[in-house]
Amino acid sequence: MMRSAALLLVPALVLAANGTLHKKQTRRGGPVNSAKEAKDIAEREVGGTAVSARRVSLNGASSGWEVDVEMHKEDRGWRCLIDSDTHMVHTKDRIPNPKKGKSRR
C-alpha cells in the first residue's frame, strides 16, 4: 500500500517541478531599470522606432527616461518622458525626426 502511494506521488512531483523550471519569468512591477524597457514603452505608445533613451529626473523625488522615437513615414518624431515608477508616458513632444545613432561594431 505504501509503495503504490509513493509510486503515484513521484510523477505528480516531477510534473509540478517541471512546470515551474521552464517558465520564463516576466517582470511585474517595480521601476523601469533599463533603456530597453523605456524604449519598449515609448514604441507601444506612439508606434514608431525608439532611437535613443537616457535617464532624467522628472522632479525631486522621481526619475524617468527621455526616449526619442523616429516615425518612418512622417517628417517629425516624438520625444517621450517615461515615468520610471508608473511605467507610463509622462509627456510627449513633437521633434524633428531623430537620426539613428552610430552603429557599434
C-alpha positions as YAML, in Angstrom:
chain: A
units: angstrom
residues:
- id: 1
  name: MET
  ca: [0.00, 0.00, 0.00]
- id: 2
  name: MET
  ca: [2.76, 2.41, 0.95]
- id: 3
  name: ARG
  ca: [4.71, 1.57, -2.19]
- id: 4
  name: SER
  ca: [1.80, 2.27, -4.52]
- id: 5
  name: ALA
  ca: [1.15, 5.61, -2.81]
- id: 6
  name: ALA
  ca: [4.80, 6.58, -3.31]
- id: 7
  name: LEU
  ca: [4.71, 5.49, -6.94]
- id: 8
  name: LEU
  ca: [1.68, 7.68, -7.58]
- id: 9
  name: LEU
  ca: [3.22, 10.63, -5.78]
- id: 10
  name: VAL
  ca: [6.52, 10.70, -7.72]
- id: 11
  name: PRO
  ca: [5.05, 11.51, -11.18]
- id: 12
  name: ALA
  ca: [2.95, 14.29, -9.67]
- id: 13
  name: LEU
  ca: [6.02, 15.88, -8.09]
- id: 14
  name: VAL
  ca: [8.02, 15.59, -11.30]
- id: 15
  name: LEU
  ca: [5.27, 17.28, -13.33]
- id: 16
  name: ALA
  ca: [4.89, 20.07, -10.78]
- id: 17
  name: ALA
  ca: [8.64, 20.74, -10.69]
- id: 18
  name: ASN
  ca: [8.94, 20.61, -14.47]
- id: 19
  name: GLY
  ca: [6.24, 23.25, -14.93]
- id: 20
  name: THR
  ca: [7.97, 25.78, -12.69]
- id: 21
  name: LEU
  ca: [11.51, 25.33, -14.01]
- id: 22
  name: HIS
  ca: [10.90, 26.13, -17.67]
- id: 23
  name: LYS
  ca: [8.56, 29.09, -17.45]
- id: 24
  name: LYS
  ca: [10.06, 32.41, -18.45]
- id: 25
  name: GLN
  ca: [9.82, 34.80, -15.54]
- id: 26
  name: THR
  ca: [8.17, 38.07, -16.56]
- id: 27
  name: ARG
  ca: [8.92, 41.23, -14.68]
- id: 28
  name: ARG
  ca: [5.89, 42.72, -12.99]
- id: 29
  name: GLY
  ca: [6.00, 45.98, -11.12]
- id: 30
  name: GLY
  ca: [8.97, 47.90, -9.88]
- id: 31
  name: PRO
  ca: [10.71, 50.81, -11.58]
- id: 32
  name: VAL
  ca: [11.87, 50.93, -15.18]
- id: 33
  name: ASN
  ca: [15.53, 49.97, -14.81]
- id: 34
  name: SER
  ca: [16.80, 49.76, -18.36]
- id: 35
  name: ALA
  ca: [16.77, 51.78, -21.54]
- id: 36
  name: LYS
  ca: [15.31, 48.77, -23.37]
- id: 37
  name: GLU
  ca: [12.22, 48.79, -21.14]
- id: 38
  name: ALA
  ca: [11.78, 52.53, -21.63]
- id: 39
  name: LYS
  ca: [12.14, 52.20, -25.41]
- id: 40
  name: ASP
  ca: [9.55, 49.41, -25.48]
- id: 41
  name: ILE
  ca: [7.04, 51.57, -23.58]
- id: 42
  name: ALA
  ca: [7.61, 54.56, -25.90]
- id: 43
  name: GLU
  ca: [7.32, 52.43, -29.05]
- id: 44
  name: ARG
  ca: [4.00, 50.99, -27.87]
- id: 45
  name: GLU
  ca: [2.67, 54.46, -27.06]
- id: 46
  name: VAL
  ca: [3.48, 56.26, -30.33]
- id: 47
  name: GLY
  ca: [4.05, 53.43, -32.81]
- id: 48
  name: GLY
  ca: [7.50, 54.35, -34.11]
- id: 49
  name: THR
  ca: [11.03, 53.08, -33.56]
- id: 50
  name: ALA
  ca: [12.86, 54.23, -30.43]
- id: 51
  name: VAL
  ca: [16.30, 55.55, -31.32]
- id: 52
  name: SER
  ca: [17.78, 56.67, -28.01]
- id: 53
  name: ALA
  ca: [17.00, 56.70, -24.30]
- id: 54
  name: ARG
  ca: [18.63, 58.49, -21.43]
- id: 55
  name: ARG
  ca: [17.85, 58.74, -17.73]
- id: 56
  name: VAL
  ca: [16.47, 62.09, -16.50]
- id: 57
  name: SER
  ca: [14.95, 63.40, -13.27]
- id: 58
  name: LEU
  ca: [11.25, 64.27, -13.50]
- id: 59
  name: ASN
  ca: [11.03, 66.06, -10.18]
- id: 60
  name: GLY
  ca: [12.98, 66.00, -6.96]
- id: 61
  name: ALA
  ca: [11.84, 62.54, -5.89]
- id: 62
  name: SER
  ca: [11.21, 60.68, -9.13]
- id: 63
  name: SER
  ca: [13.31, 59.74, -12.11]
- id: 64
  name: GLY
  ca: [12.39, 58.75, -15.62]
- id: 65
  name: TRP
  ca: [13.63, 58.17, -19.14]
- id: 66
  name: GLU
  ca: [13.72, 60.52, -22.12]
- id: 67
  name: VAL
  ca: [13.19, 58.50, -25.30]
- id: 68
  name: ASP
  ca: [13.46, 59.80, -28.88]
- id: 69
  name: VAL
  ca: [11.16, 57.96, -31.28]
- id: 70
  name: GLU
  ca: [11.59, 58.02, -35.06]
- id: 71
  name: MET
  ca: [8.43, 57.98, -37.17]
- id: 72
  name: HIS
  ca: [9.32, 56.41, -40.53]
- id: 73
  name: LYS
  ca: [6.55, 57.82, -42.71]
- id: 74
  name: GLU
  ca: [6.41, 61.27, -41.10]
- id: 75
  name: ASP
  ca: [8.77, 64.21, -41.08]
- id: 76
  name: ARG
  ca: [8.56, 64.61, -37.30]
- id: 77
  name: GLY
  ca: [9.21, 62.21, -34.44]
- id: 78
  name: TRP
  ca: [8.39, 62.17, -30.73]
- id: 79
  name: ARG
  ca: [10.32, 62.80, -27.53]
- id: 80
  name: CYS
  ca: [8.61, 60.93, -24.70]
- id: 81
  name: LEU
  ca: [9.28, 61.19, -20.99]
- id: 82
  name: ILE
  ca: [8.61, 57.85, -19.30]
- id: 83
  name: ASP
  ca: [7.94, 57.84, -15.56]
- id: 84
  name: SER
  ca: [10.01, 55.06, -14.00]
- id: 85
  name: ASP
  ca: [7.56, 54.40, -11.18]
- id: 86
  name: THR
  ca: [4.31, 54.21, -13.14]
- id: 87
  name: HIS
  ca: [5.65, 52.81, -16.46]
- id: 88
  name: MET
  ca: [3.58, 55.44, -18.29]
- id: 89
  name: VAL
  ca: [4.37, 58.26, -20.68]
- id: 90
  name: HIS
  ca: [4.56, 61.49, -18.68]
- id: 91
  name: THR
  ca: [4.78, 63.90, -21.64]
- id: 92
  name: LYS
  ca: [5.11, 63.70, -25.43]
- id: 93
  name: ASP
  ca: [6.64, 66.44, -27.59]
- id: 94
  name: ARG
  ca: [7.00, 66.60, -31.37]
- id: 95
  name: ILE
  ca: [10.59, 66.94, -32.58]
- id: 96
  name: PRO
  ca: [12.34, 66.70, -35.96]
- id: 97
  name: ASN
  ca: [12.84, 63.04, -36.82]
- id: 98
  name: PRO
  ca: [15.90, 61.90, -34.85]
- id: 99
  name: LYS
  ca: [18.77, 60.36, -36.71]
- id: 100
  name: LYS
  ca: [19.76, 56.84, -35.79]
- id: 101
  name: GLY
  ca: [22.80, 56.58, -33.59]
- id: 102
  name: LYS
  ca: [26.22, 55.42, -34.72]
- id: 103
  name: SER
  ca: [26.40, 51.71, -35.36]
- id: 104
  name: ARG
  ca: [28.70, 49.99, -32.90]
- id: 105
  name: ARG
  ca: [30.90, 47.19, -34.10]
...
